[in-house]
Amino acid sequence: MSVINTNIPSITAIHRLAANQADLKTRLERLSSGLRINRGRDDPAGLIASETLRNEMRGISQAIENSQRAINVISTAEGALNEISSLLLDIRGLIIHAANLGANSEEELKADQLQIDSIIEAIDRIANTTQFGGQKLINGNYEYTTSGIKASAISTLTVFGARVPKGSYQNVTVEVTQSAQTAQVVFSAGAGLTENVTIQVAGTTGTEVLSFISGSTAASIASGINAVSYATGVSAVASSDNKVYINSQAYGSDAMVSVKPIDGSFIVSTGSTASDDGQDAGVLINGQRASVQGLEASLRANGLDLHLLLTADRGTILGTTTFQITGGGATYQIGPEVNTSGQVSIGIPNVGSSSLGNADVGYLYTIKDGGSRAVNAGYTAEAERILVEAIQQVAVLRGRLGGLQRNQIETNINSQRVALENVTAAESAIRDADIASEVAAMTRAQILVQSTTSILGVANQLPQNVLSLLR
């Protein structure tokens, strides 16, 4: 049918031209942006999946950045602790030098004490000035805060890690299930020794040989043993029933006391040895069996990492004590989601001279000139014990920081990088444009637009055929 008012072929050509132009526009947009999905209408389901993956990618990327920054913080603290450790070793060398009284003049002893005081001041300066991003690191700023600790039960406490709910606290229950004991041997002196006796007394610190004359009482025997307790680590008590209780000064399985008669009979026959070992306390912390050495207990489980020293009164009597961890510590967000699984925490205690050491052996500041354990006052043995404890404390802290960095943060970075790689690949498969495919499609669309335009021109001329009927 020949008509003039309606040109159906032209309308069809216009429709196809519009479709081809839209297709060409889409290909040009994808090639210029590199994305297959530029707006929701391109692929609604794909857009939802892609945005979900992008959300994960952003969280993972930030977790990696956070982990890198956490490593920088820990490395800064560990570097300062390394310097403090070197300074403590220098002090120990000076203490051992000062103990060489037979070869040192008074001026040399004063010089040793002066250098010790200077090093302790340097340790305090490092502890108070080491910082990252304006935050002090090893001055106790990141120490866990506690409440409810009874001095009669817990002598010292160091919390290395804890999960403390925001606005609340973590309760800690310490239960002594087995009493700590010193090593002990007992001698019944009666009215006095019936013969001259020479004995060898040995403890964890050393060995001494003591001689007692016939008739020596329990009190005089105990006094003689106590006179050398600084060298043996063994002390004695005379009871009212003329017995001598010879005990190690320390508690636990590492403590020992040995008494061997060299001449005469004392406790056992000559040549034999009476000996005993101590017993570690049995401790449960929040129901978990703690690792115990003497009166020292530590636990690392269920998000709680702490070390404590029980008092002799608490460690030798069965019972329970409780306290609360109320906050503090350094928390690092190393996971892609903000929850306890994506966070690690560590307590960094103060490593100044007022904190290094413990209540049992004393603190570092006491070995300064005028202190209760000053080296120039002759307390070299006591000062050395403080140094040994302080060196151990710094070494443990460095080890825990290193363990946190290597075993948790660095492994987290590796796993998050793998996750980021896979999630990015999945998101790319959904959202990115296949350039080769899009170029081919663009070429096809260009040809179709050109051909459809030509066809539209032909279609528009079809109504002119009607004129031939009017001639």
C-alpha positions in Angstrom: 0.0 0.0 0.0 1.4 3.4 -1.0 0.8 6.1 1.6 2.1 9.6 2.3 1.1 10.5 5.8 2.8 7.5 7.5 6.3 6.3 6.5 6.6 3.0 8.4 10.1 2.1 6.9 11.4 5.5 8.1 10.0 4.9 11.6 11.6 1.5 11.7 14.9 2.9 10.5 14.8 5.7 13.1 14.1 3.1 15.8 17.1 1.1 14.8 19.3 4.1 14.4 18.4 5.2 18.0 19.2 1.8 19.3 22.5 1.6 17.4 23.5 5.1 18.6 22.7 4.1 22.2 24.8 1.0 21.8 27.7 3.1 20.4 27.4 5.6 23.2 27.5 2.8 25.7 30.7 1.3 24.1 32.3 4.7 24.0 31.5 5.3 27.7 32.9 1.9 28.7 36.1 2.4 26.7 36.6 5.9 28.1 36.0 4.9 31.7 37.4 1.3 31.5 34.3 0.1 33.4 31.5 -2.2 32.3 29.2 -0.9 35.0 29.1 2.9 35.1 25.6 3.3 36.6 22.9 1.1 38.1 21.0 0.5 34.8 24.1 -1.1 33.2 23.8 -4.2 35.5 21.7 -3.7 38.7 22.7 -7.1 40.3 26.3 -6.7 39.2 26.4 -3.2 40.7 25.2 -4.5 44.1 27.8 -7.3 44.1 30.5 -4.9 43.0 29.8 -2.3 45.7 29.8 -5.1 48.3 33.2 -6.2 47.1 34.4 -2.6 47.0 33.4 -2.2 50.6 35.5 -5.2 51.5 38.4 -3.9 49.5 38.4 -0.5 51.3 38.3 -2.2 54.7 41.1 -4.6 53.8 43.3 -1.8 52.4 42.8 0.3 55.5 43.6 -2.8 57.7 46.9 -3.2 55.8 47.7 0.5 56.3 46.8 0.3 60.0 49.1 -2.8 60.4 52.0 -1.0 58.8 51.5 1.9 61.2 51.3 -0.4 64.1 54.6 -1.9 63.1 56.1 1.6 63.0 54.9 2.3 66.5 56.2 -1.1 67.9 59.5 -0.6 66.1 59.9 2.8 67.8 59.2 1.3 71.2 61.4 -1.7 70.6 64.3 0.5 69.5 64.1 2.5 72.7 63.9 -0.7 74.8 67.0 -2.0 73.0 68.9 1.0 74.1 67.7 0.6 77.7 68.7 -3.0 77.7 72.2 -2.0 76.6 72.4 0.6 79.4 71.2 -2.0 82.0 74.0 -4.3 80.9 76.5 -1.5 81.4 75.2 -1.0 84.9 75.6 -4.7 85.7 79.2 -4.5 84.5 79.8 -1.5 86.8 78.2 -3.4 89.7 80.5 -6.4 89.2 83.5 -4.0 88.9 82.5 -2.2 92.1 82.2 -5.6 93.9 86.0 -6.1 93.4 86.7 -4.2 96.6 90.2 -5.6 97.1 91.4 -4.0 93.9 89.3 -0.8 93.8 90.1 2.4 95.5 87.4 4.6 97.1 87.7 7.0 94.3 87.0 4.2 91.7 84.0 3.1 93.7 82.6 6.6 93.7 83.3 6.8 90.0 81.3 3.6 89.5 78.4 5.0 91.5 78.5 8.3 89.6 78.3 6.4 86.3 75.5 4.2 87.5 73.5 7.3 88.5 74.1 8.9 85.1 73.0 5.7 83.3 69.8 5.5 85.4 69.0 9.1 84.5 69.5 8.2 80.9 67.1 5.3 81.2 64.5 7.6 82.8 65.0 10.1 80.0 64.5 7.5 77.3 61.4 6.2 79.1 59.9 9.6 79.3 60.7 10.9 75.9 60.2 8.0 73.5 57.1 8.8 71.5 55.3 8.3 68.2 52.7 10.7 66.8 52.8 12.7 70.0 52.0 9.7 72.2 54.6 8.5 74.8 55.2 4.8 74.4 57.2 3.4 77.3 56.4 5.7 80.3 53.3 3.8 81.3 51.0 5.7 79.0 49.9 2.4 77.5 49.9 0.4 80.7 46.7 -1.3 81.7 44.8 0.2 84.6 43.6 -2.0 87.4 41.5 -1.7 90.6 40.8 -3.8 93.6 44.4 -5.3 93.9 45.2 -6.2 97.5 48.8 -5.6 98.4 48.6 -8.4 100.8 47.8 -10.8 98.0 49.6 -9.6 94.9 53.1 -8.1 95.1 53.5 -7.0 91.5 51.3 -7.3 88.4 52.0 -6.8 84.7 49.2 -7.0 82.2 50.4 -7.5 78.6 47.0 -8.0 77.0 43.4 -7.9 77.9 40.0 -7.5 76.3 38.3 -4.8 78.2 34.7 -4.0 77.1 34.2 -0.3 76.5 32.8 1.4 79.6 33.2 -1.7 81.6 36.0 -3.9 83.0 37.4 -7.4 82.9 37.3 -9.3 86.1 40.3 -11.5 87.1 40.0 -14.2 89.7 43.2 -15.7 91.1 42.8 -19.0 93.0 45.6 -20.7 94.9 44.9 -24.4 94.7 48.3 -25.6 96.0 50.4 -23.8 98.4 53.9 -22.8 97.5 56.6 -24.2 99.8 60.3 -23.6 100.5 62.7 -26.4 100.6 63.2 -27.6 104.2 65.2 -30.0 106.3 64.9 -30.3 110.1 67.4 -31.1 112.8 66.6 -31.8 116.4 69.3 -30.3 118.5 68.1 -31.4 121.8 70.0 -29.8 124.7 72.9 -29.2 122.4 75.3 -31.0 120.0 77.0 -34.0 121.5 80.1 -33.7 119.3 81.9 -31.2 117.1 80.2 -31.0 113.7 81.3 -29.6 110.4 78.6 -29.4 107.7 78.2 -28.2 104.2 75.1 -26.1 103.6 74.0 -25.5 100.0 71.2 -23.5 98.5 70.3 -22.0 95.1 72.8 -19.1 95.7 75.9 -21.1 96.8 77.6 -23.4 99.2 79.2 -22.7 102.6 81.0 -25.0 105.1 80.1 -24.3 108.8 81.6 -25.8 112.0 79.9 -26.1 115.3 81.4 -27.2 118.6 80.0 -29.7 121.0 77.2 -28.2 123.0 76.0 -25.7 120.4 72.3 -25.1 120.8 69.6 -24.9 118.2 69.7 -21.1 118.5 73.4 -20.9 117.9 73.2 -23.3 115.0 70.4 -21.2 113.3 72.5 -18.1 113.9 75.5 -19.6 112.2 73.5 -20.6 109.2 71.8 -17.2 109.0 75.2 -15.5 109.1 76.0 -16.8 105.6 72.4 -16.9 104.2 73.4 -14.1 101.7 75.9 -16.6 100.2 73.8 -19.7 100.3 70.2 -18.6 99.9 69.4 -20.7 103.0 68.1 -19.4 106.4 67.3 -21.2 109.6 64.9 -20.8 112.5 65.3 -22.3 116.0 62.0 -23.5 117.6 61.1 -23.6 121.2 61.4 -27.4 121.2 65.1 -27.2 120.2 64.6 -28.0 116.5 66.4 -26.2 113.7 64.3 -25.6 110.6 66.6 -25.0 107.6 64.8 -23.5 104.7 65.5 -22.1 101.3 64.8 -18.4 101.1 62.9 -18.8 97.8 59.7 -20.7 97.1 59.1 -23.2 94.3 60.6 -26.2 92.6 63.7 -24.3 91.7 64.5 -23.7 95.4 66.6 -26.3 97.2 68.4 -26.8 100.4 71.1 -29.4 101.1 72.9 -30.3 104.3 75.9 -32.7 104.2 77.8 -33.6 107.3 81.6 -33.5 106.7 82.6 -34.3 110.2 80.3 -35.7 112.8 76.6 -36.5 112.4 74.1 -33.8 111.7 70.6 -34.7 110.6 72.1 -37.8 108.8 75.3 -39.8 109.1 78.6 -38.4 107.9 78.9 -38.6 104.1 75.2 -38.7 103.5 73.1 -35.7 102.4 69.8 -34.4 103.6 68.1 -32.4 100.9 64.8 -31.1 99.8 63.2 -29.1 97.0 60.6 -26.5 97.2 57.1 -26.6 95.7 55.5 -24.3 93.2 52.1 -22.8 94.0 49.1 -24.2 92.1 47.2 -21.2 90.6 44.1 -20.9 88.5 43.4 -17.5 86.8 39.8 -17.2 85.7 39.6 -20.9 85.9 42.6 -21.5 83.5 45.7 -23.3 84.9 48.5 -20.7 85.1 52.1 -21.3 84.4 53.8 -21.0 87.9 57.3 -20.8 89.1 57.5 -20.4 92.9 55.2 -17.5 93.6 55.2 -16.2 90.1 52.2 -17.0 87.9 51.5 -16.1 84.3 48.6 -16.8 81.9 48.1 -16.3 78.2 44.7 -17.5 77.1 41.3 -16.2 76.1 42.4 -12.7 75.4 44.2 -12.3 78.8 47.9 -12.1 79.0 49.4 -11.3 82.4 52.2 -12.0 84.9 51.9 -11.6 88.6 53.9 -12.2 91.8 52.0 -13.5 94.8 52.9 -12.5 98.3 54.1 -15.3 100.5 51.0 -14.9 102.6 48.7 -15.5 99.6 50.9 -18.1 97.8 51.2 -20.4 100.8 47.5 -20.4 101.8 44.7 -21.8 99.6 42.1 -19.2 98.7 41.0 -16.7 96.1 41.6 -13.0 95.3 40.0 -10.9 92.6 40.8 -7.6 90.9 39.6 -5.8 87.8 41.3 -4.6 84.6 39.5 -1.3 83.9 41.2 -0.1 80.7 44.4 1.1 79.2 46.8 -0.7 76.8 47.6 0.0 73.2 44.9 -1.3 70.8 45.6 -1.8 67.1 42.9 -2.2 64.5 44.4 -4.6 62.1 41.3 -6.3 60.7 38.9 -5.0 58.0 36.0 -4.9 60.6 35.8 -3.1 63.9 35.4 -5.9 66.4 37.5 -7.8 68.9 38.6 -10.3 66.2 40.1 -7.5 64.2 42.0 -5.9 67.0 45.1 -6.8 69.0 46.1 -5.2 72.3 49.2 -5.0 74.3 50.2 -3.4 77.6 53.5 -1.5 77.5 54.5 -0.9 81.2 56.7 1.9 82.4 60.3 1.0 82.0 61.6 3.9 84.2 63.9 3.3 87.2 60.9 3.4 89.6 59.3 0.4 87.8 62.1 -1.9 86.8 62.6 -4.5 89.4 60.0 -5.7 91.8 58.9 -5.5 95.4 60.8 -8.7 96.2 64.3 -7.8 95.1 63.8 -4.0 95.0 63.6 -1.4 92.2 66.3 0.1 90.0 66.2 3.6 91.5 67.3 2.2 94.9 70.8 1.5 93.6 71.5 5.2 93.0 73.7 7.2 95.4 71.8 7.5 98.7 69.4 4.7 97.8 68.7 1.8 100.1 70.8 -0.5 97.8 73.4 1.9 96.6 76.5 0.3 95.2 78.9 2.6 97.1 77.2 1.5 100.3 78.3 -2.1 99.7 75.0 -3.5 98.4 76.5 -4.9 95.2 74.8 -8.3 95.6 71.4 -6.8 96.1 72.0 -4.4 93.2 72.9 -7.2 90.9 69.7 -9.1 91.7 67.8 -5.9 90.8 69.7 -5.7 87.5 69.0 -9.3 86.7 65.3 -8.8 87.2 65.3 -5.5 85.3 67.1 -7.0 82.3 64.7 -9.9 82.3 61.7 -7.5 82.4 63.0 -5.5 79.4 63.8 -8.7 77.5 60.4 -10.1 78.1 58.7 -6.9 77.0 60.9 -6.7 73.8 60.0 -10.3 73.1 56.3 -9.7 73.5 56.4 -6.7 71.2 58.4 -8.7 68.7 56.0 -11.6 69.0 53.1 -9.3 68.4 54.7 -7.7 65.4 55.9 -11.0 63.8 53.2 -13.5 64.7 50.1 -11.3 64.5 50.6 -8.1 62.7 53.0 -9.2 59.9 51.1 -12.4 59.3 47.9 -10.3 59.2 49.4 -8.1 56.5 50.3 -11.2 54.4 46.8 -12.7 54.8 45.1 -9.4 54.1 47.1 -8.8 51.0 46.1 -12.2 49.7 42.5 -11.4 50.5 42.8 -8.0 48.8 44.2 -9.6 45.7 41.3 -12.1 45.4 38.6 -9.6 46.3 40.0 -7.1 43.8 40.0 -9.8 41.1 36.4 -10.7 41.8 35.3 -7.1 41.7 37.3 -6.5 38.5 35.6 -9.5 36.8 32.2 -7.9 37.6 32.8 -4.2 37.0 35.8 -3.7 34.6 35.3 -3.6 30.9 36.8 -6.1 28.5 38.6 -3.7 26.2 39.0 -6.1 23.4 35.4 -7.0 23.5 34.3 -3.4 23.8 36.4 -2.3 20.8 34.9 -5.0 18.6 31.4 -4.0 19.8 32.2 -0.3 19.2 33.3 -1.1 15.6 30.1 -3.0 15.0 28.0 -0.2 16.5 29.8 2.4 14.3 29.1 0.4 11.2 25.5 -0.1 12.2 25.0 3.6 12.9 26.5 4.5 9.5 24.4 1.9 7.6 21.2 2.8 9.5 21.7 6.4 8.7 22.0 5.6 5.0 18.9 3.4 5.2 17.0 6.2 6.9 17.8 8.4 3.9 16.4 5.8 1.5 13.3 5.3 3.7 12.6 9.0 3.7 12.5 9.0 -0.1 10.0 6.2 -0.4 6.9 8.4 -0.2 8.1 10.2 -3.4 7.2 7.1 -5.4 3.6 8.1 -5.0 4.3 11.0 -7.4 4.7 8.6 -10.2 1.1 7.6 -9.8 -0.1 11.2 -10.3 1.6 11.7 -13.7 
